[in-house]
Amino acid sequence: MGFVRFGWEIGLIGSVLALPSFQEYFGLSSESASARASLSANIASVLQGGGFFGALFSSYFASRFGRKPVLLASGVIYLIGSIIQSTAGIGTSPAVGLKVLYFSRFFGGVGVGLTSALVPTYVSECAPRAIRGRCTGSIEVAVQLGNMLGFWVNYSVSLNISPGQMQWRLPIIAQIVPGALLLFFMPFQPESPRWLVERGRYEEAAAALAYIARKDRDDDAVVLTLSKIRADFIGKHRLPLLTQFRKMGESKIIFLRCIIPSLATFFQQWSGTNAINYYAPEIFAGLGFSSTSSTLFATGIYGVINFVMSWVTLAFVIESWGRKRSLIYGGLAQGLMMLWIGGYAGAHPNHGIVPGTYVSIVATYLFGVFFCIGWGFTPVVLGSEVVPGHLRTAAMSLATATTWLFTYVIAQITPIMLNRITYGTYLVFGVASFIMAAWVYIFIPETTGYALEDIKYLFEKDIIVRSLEDAPGGRIFVGKRRAVSMEELKAVDAPPTNSPKDISEELRLEEAFTQGHSLRFSNSQKREDPLII
């Protein structure tokens, strides 16, 4: 529900801005094209300003109070912002109403930013490892569901509600529903077991793991999973937020693992997806649609395609293809679609309907398909996996803040780019897509199928060689060189002999804690890895 409301916000505002009733109420229709583009950019992007600050401060609140309470607080903030937003201008002049609209979108954005930063971390820390990719990937499905609903609600009011205030207020009022549902369902969910371990609350962590796995608290799988999480946090309990950020740079490997989520979300924003999400009606109008209802209908179809493809990717792609192939294939294909759209827009600047118009519309829809396959939610899955557990909150909040910052940048510059460089807008996004695919090909190893605590070994040695080995056709570039295997790296990994006394004591207690349980598995027949998450 948290990301449904996120997607709803994205899909909502672009279509609302296209409604003549909204433009007339706030005086946009009387402005010049450049002034209208600037006002539209401000209205759309002010939410991202709030989201940036919400995401940036999420790590502090989540580390201190836990994931669950902060998610509940984000729901309350979002509801307050949505209610104020839906009443903007009532009893005041349109000029004052515009200021209230700015404030309410910024305030609601703080709640959405908190959610967007915490949900990937929360899901990755609670999801069973066998379906962790699908669970984390369901976040993007929720975004696309909210997007689709926002698009179609706007299309419905354009057809069935006569022009006036209620035509643009109803879509904003409707976005309250997912926020209320989040507040209803979230109290029934467990707290993150990893956060509980970090705070030394082992009994509660065992209870949360048992709830996730639907097992007894004394089950061997629960005990061994809890042991592995405790071992990963030895000597790292209750790190202050500033210490977490400082430790992100304590070694090149740690820095690399912590910066990957931010780089992935940075590239994601330059794919052009939010340019289409926010300004789809304007983009379809540029491709030849003339009426408001037809552009909103085309936007609604785009939302449906994205939602369906998100489900298909979640069900058949994310675990079978893996993170790396999804990002490479998706990036290359979406880049080609953007180049086609840019080429068509450059060759047909008169916006008339020609056969190539329909091909370009299909290319826009295919862009949505390929984005969902690769850069839609795989960056979230990948980012939440590669970050060290004791730094995950800080690193993911930084990544989400990066997302909001560049979502703000894209929302600000897209209408200006469409007005000034027209078809060059799509060429920029197309080239960026090829660059991000190359980055993944060369620098990112495959993480699918590994326990979160084992992913660190993928970055220990020979990162580029390992990344090329995992890439399609990459062995051509490495020749006979091979990266050190995971088993060899795990074999040489041992606690330091000069551990402080408290860490040594933790290690001794941890060994005693799991000895009986691990013996049961070592003396049994071959069986699946018992770890839960």
C-alpha positions in Angstrom: 0.0 0.0 0.0 2.9 2.4 0.7 4.1 2.1 -2.9 0.6 2.1 -4.3 0.2 5.6 -3.0 3.7 6.5 -4.3 2.7 5.3 -7.8 -0.7 7.0 -7.5 1.0 10.4 -6.8 3.2 9.9 -9.8 0.3 9.0 -12.1 -2.0 11.5 -10.7 -0.4 14.9 -11.1 0.6 14.8 -14.8 -3.0 14.0 -15.8 -4.5 16.5 -13.4 -2.2 19.2 -14.9 -3.6 18.3 -18.3 -7.2 19.0 -17.2 -8.5 22.3 -18.5 -10.5 22.8 -15.3 -7.3 22.6 -13.2 -5.5 25.0 -15.6 -8.3 27.5 -15.5 -8.8 27.4 -11.7 -5.1 28.1 -11.0 -4.6 30.4 -14.0 -2.2 28.2 -16.0 -4.3 28.5 -19.1 -3.7 32.3 -19.4 0.1 31.9 -19.1 2.6 31.6 -22.0 3.9 28.2 -23.0 7.2 28.7 -21.2 5.5 30.0 -18.0 3.0 27.2 -18.1 5.8 24.7 -18.4 7.6 26.3 -15.4 4.4 26.2 -13.2 3.6 22.7 -14.2 7.2 21.6 -13.3 6.9 23.3 -9.9 3.6 21.7 -9.1 4.8 18.3 -10.2 8.2 18.5 -8.6 7.5 20.0 -5.2 6.4 16.5 -4.0 9.9 15.3 -4.8 11.3 18.0 -2.6 9.4 16.6 0.4 10.3 13.1 -0.6 14.0 13.9 -0.7 14.0 15.1 2.9 11.7 12.3 4.1 14.1 9.7 2.5 17.2 11.5 3.9 16.0 11.5 7.5 14.4 8.1 7.3 17.6 6.3 8.3 17.8 8.2 11.6 14.2 7.5 12.6 14.3 3.9 11.4 17.5 3.1 13.2 16.2 4.6 16.5 12.5 3.6 16.5 12.4 0.6 14.1 11.0 0.1 10.6 7.4 -0.5 11.5 6.7 2.6 13.7 8.2 4.9 11.1 6.2 3.3 8.3 3.0 4.0 10.3 4.1 7.6 10.9 4.7 8.0 7.2 1.1 6.9 6.6 -0.2 9.6 8.9 1.9 12.3 7.3 0.7 11.3 3.8 -2.9 11.3 4.8 -2.6 14.8 6.3 -0.9 16.1 3.2 -3.5 14.5 0.9 -6.4 16.0 2.8 -4.9 19.5 2.7 -4.1 19.0 -1.0 -7.7 18.0 -1.8 -9.0 21.2 -0.2 -6.5 23.6 -1.7 -8.2 26.9 -2.8 -11.4 26.3 -0.9 -12.4 29.6 0.7 -9.3 31.4 -0.7 -8.2 33.0 -3.9 -6.6 30.7 -6.6 -3.2 32.4 -5.8 -3.4 31.4 -2.1 -4.7 28.0 -3.1 -1.7 27.4 -5.3 0.6 28.1 -2.3 -1.5 25.7 -0.2 -1.2 23.1 -3.0 2.6 23.5 -3.0 2.8 23.1 0.8 0.5 20.1 0.9 2.4 18.3 -1.9 5.7 19.0 -0.1 4.3 17.8 3.3 2.7 14.6 1.7 6.0 14.0 -0.1 7.8 13.7 3.3 5.5 10.8 4.1 6.0 9.2 0.7 9.8 9.7 1.0 9.9 7.9 4.3 7.9 5.0 2.8 10.0 4.8 -0.3 13.3 4.6 1.7 12.1 2.1 4.3 9.9 -0.4 2.4 12.7 -1.9 0.3 14.9 -2.3 3.4 11.9 -3.7 5.4 10.9 -6.2 2.7 14.5 -7.4 2.0 15.0 -7.9 5.8 11.7 -9.9 6.3 11.2 -11.8 3.0 12.1 -15.5 2.8 15.3 -15.7 0.7 13.8 -18.1 -1.9 11.3 -15.4 -2.9 13.2 -12.3 -1.8 13.6 -11.0 -5.3 9.9 -11.4 -6.0 8.9 -9.8 -2.7 11.2 -6.8 -3.1 10.2 -6.6 -6.8 6.5 -6.5 -5.8 7.3 -2.9 -4.7 7.4 -1.9 -8.4 4.2 -3.8 -9.1 2.6 -1.7 -6.4 4.0 1.5 -8.0 2.6 0.5 -11.4 -0.8 -0.4 -9.8 -1.0 3.1 -8.3 0.2 4.6 -11.5 -2.5 2.8 -13.5 -5.2 3.7 -11.0 -4.1 7.3 -11.0 -4.2 7.4 -14.8 -7.6 5.9 -15.2 -9.3 7.9 -12.4 -8.2 11.0 -14.2 -9.5 9.7 -17.5 -12.8 8.8 -15.9 -13.3 12.3 -14.4 -12.4 13.9 -17.7 -15.3 12.0 -19.3 -17.9 11.8 -16.5 -17.4 14.9 -14.4 -18.3 18.3 -15.8 -15.5 20.9 -15.9 -15.2 22.5 -12.5 -13.4 22.1 -9.2 -14.6 18.6 -8.5 -13.2 17.3 -11.8 -9.7 17.8 -10.5 -10.3 17.4 -6.8 -11.8 13.9 -7.0 -8.6 12.2 -8.2 -6.7 13.9 -5.3 -9.3 12.8 -2.8 -9.2 9.2 -4.2 -5.4 9.0 -3.4 -6.4 9.0 0.3 -7.6 5.3 0.0 -4.2 3.6 -0.3 -2.8 5.7 2.6 -5.7 4.6 4.8 -5.2 1.0 3.8 -1.5 1.2 4.8 -2.5 2.4 8.3 -5.0 -0.4 8.6 -2.8 -3.4 7.5 0.7 -2.3 8.8 0.0 -3.0 12.6 -0.5 -6.7 11.8 3.1 -7.0 10.3 6.2 -8.0 12.3 9.2 -5.7 13.0 12.4 -6.4 11.0 14.3 -9.3 12.6 17.6 -7.7 11.7 16.7 -4.5 13.4 15.7 -6.4 16.5 19.0 -8.3 16.5 20.9 -5.0 16.1 19.1 -3.7 19.2 19.8 -6.9 21.1 16.2 -8.0 21.3 16.8 -11.6 20.4 13.6 -13.1 21.7 11.5 -10.7 19.6 13.7 -11.4 16.6 13.1 -15.1 17.0 9.4 -14.5 17.2 9.5 -12.4 14.1 11.4 -15.1 12.2 9.0 -17.7 13.4 6.1 -15.6 12.1 7.7 -15.1 8.7 8.5 -18.8 8.3 5.3 -20.0 9.9 7.4 -22.2 12.2 7.9 -22.6 16.0 10.5 -20.3 17.6 12.6 -23.3 18.6 12.6 -24.7 15.0 16.2 -25.4 13.7 15.6 -23.1 10.7 14.6 -20.2 13.0 17.5 -20.8 15.4 20.2 -21.0 12.6 18.9 -18.0 10.8 18.9 -16.0 14.0 22.4 -17.2 14.6 23.7 -16.1 11.2 22.1 -12.6 11.6 23.6 -12.3 15.1 27.0 -13.3 13.7 26.8 -10.7 11.0 26.1 -8.0 13.6 28.9 -9.0 16.1 30.7 -5.8 17.2 28.3 -3.6 15.1 25.3 -3.2 17.4 23.4 0.1 17.6 25.7 2.1 15.4 24.7 5.8 15.5 23.6 7.2 12.2 26.7 9.3 11.7 28.8 6.3 12.4 26.9 4.3 9.8 27.7 7.0 7.2 31.3 7.1 8.3 31.7 3.4 8.1 30.3 3.4 4.6 33.8 4.7 3.6 35.9 2.5 5.8 37.2 0.4 2.9 36.9 0.5 -0.9 34.8 -2.6 -0.9 32.3 -1.3 1.7 32.1 2.0 -0.2 31.4 0.2 -3.4 28.6 -1.9 -1.9 27.1 1.2 -0.3 27.2 3.4 -3.3 25.7 0.8 -5.8 22.1 1.5 -4.6 22.5 5.2 -5.2 24.1 4.8 -8.6 21.4 2.3 -9.6 18.6 4.7 -8.7 20.4 7.6 -10.3 20.5 5.7 -13.6 16.9 4.6 -13.2 15.7 8.2 -13.2 17.7 9.0 -16.3 15.9 6.2 -18.2 13.1 8.7 -18.8 10.4 6.7 -17.1 9.2 9.5 -14.8 9.3 12.0 -17.6 6.6 9.8 -19.2 4.8 9.2 -15.9 4.5 12.8 -15.1 4.0 14.3 -18.5 2.5 11.4 -20.5 -0.5 13.5 -21.8 1.9 16.2 -23.1 4.2 13.6 -24.6 1.3 11.8 -26.4 0.0 15.2 -27.6 3.4 15.8 -29.1 3.1 12.5 -30.9 -0.1 13.5 -32.6 -3.1 13.2 -30.2 -5.2 16.4 -30.1 -7.9 16.1 -27.4 -7.4 15.9 -23.7 -9.5 12.7 -23.4 -7.5 10.9 -26.1 -4.2 11.8 -24.4 -5.5 10.7 -21.1 -6.8 7.4 -22.7 -3.4 6.8 -24.2 -1.8 7.5 -20.8 -4.2 5.0 -19.2 -3.2 2.3 -21.7 0.4 3.0 -20.8 -0.4 2.4 -17.2 -2.1 -0.9 -17.9 0.8 -2.1 -19.9 3.3 -1.2 -17.2 1.2 -2.9 -14.5 0.8 -6.1 -16.5 4.4 -6.3 -17.4 5.4 -5.7 -13.8 3.5 -8.8 -12.9 5.0 -10.8 -15.7 8.5 -9.7 -14.8 7.9 -10.5 -11.1 6.5 -14.0 -11.9 8.9 -15.1 -14.7 11.9 -12.9 -15.0 13.4 -11.5 -11.8 14.5 -14.9 -10.4 15.0 -16.8 -13.7 17.0 -14.2 -15.5 18.6 -12.8 -12.4 19.3 -9.1 -11.5 22.1 -8.6 -14.0 20.6 -9.9 -17.2 17.3 -8.1 -16.4 19.1 -4.8 -16.1 21.3 -5.3 -19.2 18.5 -6.5 -21.6 16.0 -4.0 -20.2 18.4 -1.1 -20.5 19.4 -1.8 -24.1 15.8 -2.3 -25.3 14.4 0.7 -23.5 17.3 2.8 -25.0 16.4 1.7 -28.5 12.7 2.7 -28.0 13.7 6.2 -26.8 16.0 6.6 -29.8 13.1 5.7 -32.1 10.7 8.1 -30.4 13.4 10.9 -30.6 14.1 10.1 -34.3 10.4 10.2 -35.1 9.8 13.5 -33.2 12.7 15.0 -35.0 11.6 13.9 -38.5 7.9 14.9 -37.9 7.9 18.2 -35.9 4.4 19.1 -37.2 2.6 16.7 -34.8 0.3 15.4 -37.6 -1.0 11.8 -37.8 1.1 9.7 -40.1 1.8 5.9 -40.1 5.0 6.5 -38.1 2.8 8.1 -35.4 1.3 4.7 -34.4 4.7 3.1 -34.5 6.0 5.7 -32.1 3.0 5.2 -29.8 3.8 1.5 -29.8 7.4 2.3 -29.1 6.3 4.3 -26.1 4.3 1.4 -24.8 7.3 -1.0 -25.5 9.5 1.4 -23.5 7.2 0.7 -20.6 7.5 -3.0 -21.2 11.3 -3.1 -21.3 11.6 -0.7 -18.3 9.5 -3.1 -16.2 11.6 -6.0 -17.3 14.9 -4.3 -16.2 15.1 -1.0 -14.5 11.6 -0.9 -13.1 12.3 -2.6 -9.8 15.5 -4.6 -10.2 17.6 -1.6 -8.9 15.6 -1.7 -5.7 16.1 -5.5 -5.4 19.8 -5.2 -6.2 20.4 -2.2 -3.9 18.8 -3.8 -0.9 20.8 -7.0 -1.3 24.4 -5.6 -1.8 24.5 -3.2 1.1 26.1 -4.6 4.4 23.4 -5.4 6.9 24.7 -3.0 9.7 24.8 -0.1 7.1 21.6 -1.0 5.2 19.4 1.7 6.7 21.8 4.6 6.0 22.8 3.4 2.5 19.2 2.8 1.4 18.0 6.1 2.8 20.8 7.8 0.8 19.8 5.8 -2.3 16.2 6.8 -1.9 17.2 10.4 -1.3 19.1 10.2 -4.6 15.9 8.8 -6.3 13.9 11.7 -5.0 16.5 14.3 -5.9 16.8 13.2 -9.5 13.0 12.6 -9.8 12.8 16.3 -8.8 15.4 17.2 -11.4 13.5 15.2 -14.1 10.2 16.6 -13.2 11.6 20.1 -13.3 13.5 19.9 -16.6 11.3 17.6 -18.7 8.7 20.2 -19.7 11.5 22.7 -20.3 13.4 20.2 -22.4 10.2 19.3 -24.4 9.6 23.0 -25.0 13.2 23.8 -26.0 15.1 20.8 -27.4 11.9 18.8 -28.3 13.1 15.5 -29.8 16.5 15.8 -28.1 14.8 15.0 -24.8 14.3 11.4 -25.9 17.8 11.1 -27.3 19.2 12.0 -24.0 17.2 9.3 -22.2 18.1 6.8 -24.9 21.9 7.3 -24.6 21.6 7.2 -20.8 19.9 3.8 -21.1 22.9 2.4 -23.0 25.3 3.8 -20.4 23.5 2.2 -17.5 23.4 -1.2 -19.3 27.2 -1.0 -19.8 27.7 -0.1 -16.1 25.9 -3.2 -15.0 27.6 -5.4 -17.6 31.1 -4.4 -16.4 30.8 -3.7 -12.7 27.9 -5.6 -11.1 28.1 -9.3 -10.2 25.0 -11.5 -10.1 23.4 -11.6 -6.6 20.5 -13.9 -7.3 20.2 -16.9 -5.0 22.7 -15.8 -2.3 21.9 -15.2 1.3 22.2 -11.5 2.3 25.1 -12.3 4.6 27.0 -14.1 1.8 26.7 -11.4 -0.8 29.7 -9.6 0.7 32.0 -12.3 -0.8 31.0 -11.3 -4.3 32.8 -8.0 -3.9 35.9 -9.3 -2.0 38.2 -10.0 -5.0 38.2 -9.8 -8.8 35.0 -7.8 -9.0 35.2 -6.9 -12.7 36.3 -10.4 -13.6 33.4 -11.9 -11.7 31.0 -9.3 -13.2 32.1 -10.2 -16.7 31.8 -13.9 -15.9 28.2 -13.3 -14.9 27.4 -11.2 -17.9 26.0 -12.7 -21.1 29.0 -13.3 -23.4 31.3 -11.8 -20.8 33.7 -14.7 -20.7 35.0 -13.6 -24.1 36.5 -10.5 -22.4 38.1 -12.4 -19.4 39.8 -15.2 -21.4 41.2 -17.8 -19.1 41.0 -15.6 -16.0 38.5 -16.7 -13.3 37.3 -15.0 -10.2 38.0 -16.6 -6.8 35.0 -18.9 -6.0 32.6 -18.2 -3.3 33.6 -21.4 -1.4 37.2 -20.3 -1.3 36.4 -16.9 0.0 34.2 -18.3 2.7 36.8 -20.8 3.7 39.4 -18.1 4.4 37.0 -15.8 6.1 37.4 -16.0 9.9 37.0 -13.6 12.8 40.1 -11.5 13.5 42.4 -13.0 16.2 42.8 -9.6 17.9 39.1 -9.1 18.4 38.2 -7.0 21.4 37.0 -8.8 24.5 33.3 -8.1 24.0 33.4 -9.3 20.4 35.3 -12.5 21.5 32.6 -13.1 24.1 29.9 -12.7 21.5 31.6 -15.2 19.3 31.9 -17.7 22.1 28.2 -17.3 23.0 27.2 -17.5 19.4 29.0 -20.8 18.9 27.4 -22.2 22.0 24.0 -20.9 20.9 24.0 -22.8 17.6 26.2 -25.9 18.3 23.4 -28.3 19.0 21.2 -27.1 16.1 24.0 -27.1 13.5 25.0 -30.7 14.5 21.5 -31.9 13.6 21.9 -30.6 10.1 25.4 -31.9 9.6 24.5 -35.4 10.6 21.4 -35.6 8.5 20.8 -36.5 4.8 21.2 -33.9 2.1 18.5 -31.2 2.5 17.8 -27.7 1.4 19.6 -24.7 3.0 17.6 -24.1 6.2 18.1 -20.4 6.4 14.9 -18.5 6.2 16.0 -15.0 5.0 
